[in-house]
Amino acid sequence: MSSTQVVYGLHAVRAILARHPDRVLEVRIAERRDDPRAQAIEELARRQGRPVRRVEARTLRQMVGDAAHQGVAAEVLAMPPWSEDDLLAALEQAADPLLLALDGVQDPHNLGACLRTADACGALAVIAPRDRAAQLTPAARKVAAGAAESTPFVSCTNLVRTLRLLKQAGLWIFGADAEGAQEAHEVDLTGGVVLVLGAEGGGLRQLTRQHCDFTVRLPRLGAVESLNVSVAAGMLLYEATRQRAARRECGVTR
């Protein structure tokens, strides 16, 4: 039997109603929330044939705790993370795939932000270890603003093992490091690429760094020593997207 989970927040609930209405068991909206955005979600749910219930604010608090739910929550069937086998099967159908791997990122808000940017940049998936790392909690889903319903999340037992498998599949592994050998714009990110970022504060683990083909750094012009991991991920993903767009404009194919 499939497990259930709670998705909350205007963007996240609207996204799952639009993309996966069959997974939505019930939408609950605060009684006093009668603005256009809440009305639009209620109308979308009814068009999709999903049950909608107006509830007291305390009912939503019981569902999501003290989280900022914006007066909207939904009970949904959980979508299981991809396995390594799912990822490798998807790679067989993908041309020049772009992947994001997070080495022990523990803040669910950072995971959600990374998922959102990965979705915007057309990444095939986001990868993270199963232990001692953030998973797809309701908080991560809310920050992702719907991206968790469109960009697969791969929860792996051992990140280094997964990186080895990706190398064998023909992808290049680029680790983000403040002391990286080259700046991101100096390397070719247009082929099959995995961008690997380390945990908040500690960065890449030594063993993970050893399994990267290249280390790259972002330019630093100010006094701040390091960037938030989700900000750094966004900068690297958009650099890869920029290079790929430039290649297409030039008519270059592999």
N, C-alpha and C positions, 0 to 999 in steps of 0.2 A: 504494500500500500504506500502511495506517495505521501510524504510528509507535507505539512503546511507551514507557511511563514507569513509574517506581516510586512507589507510594503506600505510606507507612509510618505506623505508629502505630495504636493500638487503634481510636480513633474513626474515623479516615479510612478504614481498611480495612473496618471494619464498615459504614460508610455506603455505600461503593461496592458492596459485596456485596449490601446491601439494595436499593439504588436502580438500579444498573446492573450486575447480575451477568454479563450478556453481554459486558461489556468486560473482565472479569477473566480473565487467562490462567492464572495460578497464584498460590496463596497459600503463603507460606513462614513457618513458625513455628519459633522456637528450640526445640531439643530439650528444654531444661530448663524451658521455660515451660509449666507444667501447671496453672495456676490457673483459676478459673471463667471469667474474661474471655477468656483465650486459648482455652479449651475451647469457649466460646460461638461464637467466630469460626470455629473449625474445624468445628463442627456446622453453622453457617449456610452455610459454603462447600460442604460436602458436600450439604446440602439443595438448594442452587442448582446442583449438578452441576459445581462448579468444582474443579479439582485442588488438593490440599493436600499439602505436603511438609514434613516435619520436618527441619530443617537445623542445622548447627553455628553457633554465634554468629559465627564468622569469615565464614561465607557471607553473613550479613546485613550484616556490616560492609563486605564487598565490594560489596554492593548499594547501600548508603546512606552509606558513609563513617562519619564520627564522629557522625552525627546520632542523636538519642535515639529509636530505632525502637520501643522497648518490646517487642522480641522478636517483632514481627509486621511483615511487608511483603508487598506483592502486586505482581506485574507485570501491568500493565493496558494496554489500548489507549487511547491518548491521545484526549481529547475536545478537538477544536480550539476555540479561542476564537471567540466570535461576531464577525462582521464588522459594519460599519455597516449594511449592507443587512439582515442578520439582526435587528439591533436595531430598525430602522425598521419592519420587517415585524411584529415583536412589538408595537410601540407601537400598531399599527392594531387589535390585539385587546385592548388593555389599557385599563381604566378608571382614570383618575387615577393613572398610573404614578409610582412613586418610584424614582429612579435615584441612584446614588452615583458621582461622578467623582473620580479621584485625580490630581492634577496633579504628576506626577513623584515619587511616593512610591517610595523605593528599597529599603526594608527589606522582605524577603519576609515577615517575621513581622508587620509592620504590615498588609501586604496580606491575609494570612491572617485576622488579627483583624477587619479591615474586612469581609471576605467573610462571616465568621461572624455578625457583627452585622447585616449587610445581609440575610442569610437569615432571621434571627430576626424582622426587621422587615418582611418581605415585599417587599423591594426587587426590582424587575424584573431589574436587572443592575448590575454594577460595571464602570466604564469606566476605562481607563488607557492612556496612550500606549505605543506599542511600544518606543520608544527611551528610554534613560536613565530607566527606571522598572522596578520589580519586576514580574515575570511569574509565571505559575503554576508555580513550581518545587515539587519535593517538600516543601521546607521550608514554603512558603506553604500547601500543601495540608494538611500535618500540623496547623498552627496553626488552619486553617479548620475542622478536625474534621468533615469531611464536607460543609461548605457549598459547597466548590468543585464538588461533584457535583450541586448543586441550584440554585445561583444562577449564571447565566451571567456569564462574564467577557468583556468586549469589549476587544480590543486594537486600538487605532486608530492610524493613521499620524500624525494631527494632531489633538490634543485640541480646539483652538480651532475647527477645521473641524467636528468632531463636535458641539460645542456650538451652532454656527450651525444645523446640521441639526435639532437638537433644538428650538431656538427656532422654526424654521419648522414643526415638527410640533406647535407649540402649547404647549410646556412652558416653565415659568419656571425661570430659572437663579439659584440662590442660592449665592454664594461665602462661605465661612467666612473671617472676617478679624478679628483681635484688635481692630481699630479700626472694625469694621462699623457701619453707620449705626443699626441696631436690634438688640435682643437677639432671639434665636431665637423666644422665646415671643410676641413682639410681631408677628410676620409670619404670614401664612396659608400653611401648608405642606400644605394638604389637597387640592390639585389635582394636575395633572401637574407634577412637580417634579424638578429635578436639584440635588442638593447637591454642591458642589465644594469639595474640601479640597486644600491645598497640600502641598508636600514638607516633610519633617522639617527644621525649622530655618528654612528660607527662606520657607515659606508659599506663597501663590499667586503665580505669575509675573504681571508687570504686564499682559501681553497677555491672559492668562486672566481677570484681574480686570476688564479693560475689556469683556469679553463676558458678564459677569454682569449680570442685571437688578437684583439687590439684593446687598448685602453684609450679613452678619449676624454677630453676636458671641455668645459664650457668657459668662454671668456669671462674674466673677473676684472672689472675696472674700478670697483669700489673697495670699501674696507671690510665688507662682510666675507668671512672665510668660506662659507658654504651656503647652498640654496636648499630650501625645503625640497624633499624628494619629489613631490608631485609637480613642483615648478620645474625642477631639472628634467623630469620625465617629459613634461610638455615641451620644453625647449628642444630636447633631442628628437622627439617624435615629429615636431614641426620642421626641424632641419631635414629629417628623412623625407618628409612629405614635399618640402620645397625642392629637394634634389630630384625626386621622382617626377614632379610636375615639370621641371626644367628639361628633363630627359625626354618626356613625352612631347613637349613643345618643339624640341629639336628633331623629333622623329626617330630617336635612337631606340632600337629594340635589341633584346639579348638573343 
